[in-house]
Amino acid sequence: MEDMGKIVIEKDGKEVECEVLFTFDCEELGKSYVGYTDHSFSKDGRKNIYTASFDPAFGLGRLEEIETDAEKDMIIEVLEQIQNEEN
């Protein structure tokens, strides 16, 4: 996978550098999304991957939370597709 870059987020009051894993657009919802990780792991040993929407006009400097169930469902489908392509 090519280096997609880094972003800095605020987590628990601290700035954390995260690695961008992927970006994609969803024409149906009219939004752009980013997947990223801070390289932390969950209790079950899986790497934590976070997603957010963003406005391409502002780049990745202004991330927005995923708000609707439709967005969450679509992102789960995209993550499953990425996982299937890697296997």
C-alpha positions as protocol buffer text, in pm:
chain_id: "A"
residue {
  index: 1
  type: MET
  ca { x: 0 y: 0 z: 0 }
}
residue {
  index: 2
  type: GLU
  ca { x: 139 y: 341 z: -90 }
}
residue {
  index: 3
  type: ASP
  ca { x: 202 y: 604 z: 177 }
}
residue {
  index: 4
  type: MET
  ca { x: -117 y: 811 z: 192 }
}
residue {
  index: 5
  type: GLY
  ca { x: 26 y: 1064 z: 437 }
}
residue {
  index: 6
  type: LYS
  ca { x: -29 y: 1166 z: 794 }
}
residue {
  index: 7
  type: ILE
  ca { x: -290 y: 1367 z: 979 }
}
residue {
  index: 8
  type: VAL
  ca { x: -290 y: 1505 z: 1331 }
}
residue {
  index: 9
  type: ILE
  ca { x: -599 y: 1458 z: 1546 }
}
residue {
  index: 10
  type: GLU
  ca { x: -682 y: 1549 z: 1902 }
}
residue {
  index: 11
  type: LYS
  ca { x: -736 y: 1246 z: 2124 }
}
residue {
  index: 12
  type: ASP
  ca { x: -791 y: 1276 z: 2498 }
}
residue {
  index: 13
  type: GLY
  ca { x: -667 y: 1636 z: 2489 }
}
residue {
  index: 14
  type: LYS
  ca { x: -340 y: 1548 z: 2312 }
}
residue {
  index: 15
  type: GLU
  ca { x: -234 y: 1581 z: 1950 }
}
residue {
  index: 16
  type: VAL
  ca { x: -178 y: 1238 z: 1795 }
}
residue {
  index: 17
  type: GLU
  ca { x: -17 y: 1176 z: 1456 }
}
residue {
  index: 18
  type: CYS
  ca { x: -214 y: 921 z: 1254 }
}
residue {
  index: 19
  type: GLU
  ca { x: -143 y: 737 z: 932 }
}
residue {
  index: 20
  type: VAL
  ca { x: -397 y: 782 z: 652 }
}
residue {
  index: 21
  type: LEU
  ca { x: -490 y: 437 z: 521 }
}
residue {
  index: 22
  type: PHE
  ca { x: -737 y: 528 z: 248 }
}
residue {
  index: 23
  type: THR
  ca { x: -973 y: 794 z: 119 }
}
residue {
  index: 24
  type: PHE
  ca { x: -1283 y: 751 z: -94 }
}
residue {
  index: 25
  type: ASP
  ca { x: -1584 y: 943 z: -224 }
}
residue {
  index: 26
  type: CYS
  ca { x: -1945 y: 835 z: -197 }
}
residue {
  index: 27
  type: GLU
  ca { x: -2148 y: 990 z: -477 }
}
residue {
  index: 28
  type: GLU
  ca { x: -2474 y: 862 z: -326 }
}
residue {
  index: 29
  type: LEU
  ca { x: -2416 y: 1054 z: -2 }
}
residue {
  index: 30
  type: GLY
  ca { x: -2218 y: 1335 z: -164 }
}
residue {
  index: 31
  type: LYS
  ca { x: -1930 y: 1312 z: 82 }
}
residue {
  index: 32
  type: SER
  ca { x: -1564 y: 1217 z: 97 }
}
residue {
  index: 33
  type: TYR
  ca { x: -1424 y: 989 z: 366 }
}
residue {
  index: 34
  type: VAL
  ca { x: -1089 y: 899 z: 519 }
}
residue {
  index: 35
  type: GLY
  ca { x: -975 y: 591 z: 709 }
}
residue {
  index: 36
  type: TYR
  ca { x: -682 y: 633 z: 946 }
}
residue {
  index: 37
  type: THR
  ca { x: -505 y: 471 z: 1238 }
}
residue {
  index: 38
  type: ASP
  ca { x: -304 y: 585 z: 1537 }
}
residue {
  index: 39
  type: HIS
  ca { x: -147 y: 235 z: 1546 }
}
residue {
  index: 40
  type: SER
  ca { x: -319 y: 151 z: 1874 }
}
residue {
  index: 41
  type: PHE
  ca { x: -483 y: -186 z: 1931 }
}
residue {
  index: 42
  type: SER
  ca { x: -819 y: -287 z: 2074 }
}
residue {
  index: 43
  type: LYS
  ca { x: -856 y: -535 z: 2359 }
}
residue {
  index: 44
  type: ASP
  ca { x: -900 y: -817 z: 2107 }
}
residue {
  index: 45
  type: GLY
  ca { x: -565 y: -736 z: 1944 }
}
residue {
  index: 46
  type: ARG
  ca { x: -697 y: -573 z: 1626 }
}
residue {
  index: 47
  type: LYS
  ca { x: -550 y: -245 z: 1504 }
}
residue {
  index: 48
  type: ASN
  ca { x: -787 y: 47 z: 1560 }
}
residue {
  index: 49
  type: ILE
  ca { x: -906 y: 205 z: 1236 }
}
residue {
  index: 50
  type: TYR
  ca { x: -1108 y: 524 z: 1249 }
}
residue {
  index: 51
  type: THR
  ca { x: -1316 y: 690 z: 979 }
}
residue {
  index: 52
  type: ALA
  ca { x: -1438 y: 1043 z: 928 }
}
residue {
  index: 53
  type: SER
  ca { x: -1587 y: 1253 z: 651 }
}
residue {
  index: 54
  type: PHE
  ca { x: -1410 y: 1556 z: 510 }
}
residue {
  index: 55
  type: ASP
  ca { x: -1463 y: 1835 z: 259 }
}
residue {
  index: 56
  type: PRO
  ca { x: -1205 y: 1800 z: -21 }
}
residue {
  index: 57
  type: ALA
  ca { x: -1197 y: 2180 z: -53 }
}
residue {
  index: 58
  type: PHE
  ca { x: -1038 y: 2192 z: 294 }
}
residue {
  index: 59
  type: GLY
  ca { x: -838 y: 1870 z: 267 }
}
residue {
  index: 60
  type: LEU
  ca { x: -790 y: 1643 z: 565 }
}
residue {
  index: 61
  type: GLY
  ca { x: -745 y: 1932 z: 805 }
}
residue {
  index: 62
  type: ARG
  ca { x: -1112 y: 1945 z: 901 }
}
residue {
  index: 63
  type: LEU
  ca { x: -1259 y: 1603 z: 981 }
}
residue {
  index: 64
  type: GLU
  ca { x: -1625 y: 1549 z: 1065 }
}
residue {
  index: 65
  type: GLU
  ca { x: -1778 y: 1266 z: 1265 }
}
residue {
  index: 66
  type: ILE
  ca { x: -1982 y: 999 z: 1091 }
}
residue {
  index: 67
  type: GLU
  ca { x: -2337 y: 1092 z: 1182 }
}
residue {
  index: 68
  type: THR
  ca { x: -2596 y: 871 z: 1016 }
}
residue {
  index: 69
  type: ASP
  ca { x: -2668 y: 500 z: 1009 }
}
residue {
  index: 70
  type: ALA
  ca { x: -2654 y: 515 z: 627 }
}
residue {
  index: 71
  type: GLU
  ca { x: -2296 y: 646 z: 648 }
}
residue {
  index: 72
  type: LYS
  ca { x: -2198 y: 384 z: 906 }
}
residue {
  index: 73
  type: ASP
  ca { x: -2345 y: 102 z: 696 }
}
residue {
  index: 74
  type: MET
  ca { x: -2172 y: 225 z: 380 }
}
residue {
  index: 75
  type: ILE
  ca { x: -1836 y: 252 z: 559 }
}
residue {
  index: 76
  type: ILE
  ca { x: -1870 y: -102 z: 697 }
}
residue {
  index: 77
  type: GLU
  ca { x: -1926 y: -223 z: 338 }
}
residue {
  index: 78
  type: VAL
  ca { x: -1618 y: -35 z: 215 }
}
residue {
  index: 79
  type: LEU
  ca { x: -1404 y: -177 z: 498 }
}
residue {
  index: 80
  type: GLU
  ca { x: -1526 y: -529 z: 414 }
}
residue {
  index: 81
  type: GLN
  ca { x: -1438 y: -475 z: 46 }
}
residue {
  index: 82
  type: ILE
  ca { x: -1089 y: -355 z: 139 }
}
residue {
  index: 83
  type: GLN
  ca { x: -1038 y: -656 z: 365 }
}
residue {
  index: 84
  type: ASN
  ca { x: -1157 y: -895 z: 92 }
}
residue {
  index: 85
  type: GLU
  ca { x: -921 y: -737 z: -163 }
}
residue {
  index: 86
  type: GLU
  ca { x: -625 y: -781 z: 74 }
}
residue {
  index: 87
  type: ASN
  ca { x: -698 y: -1154 z: 130 }
}
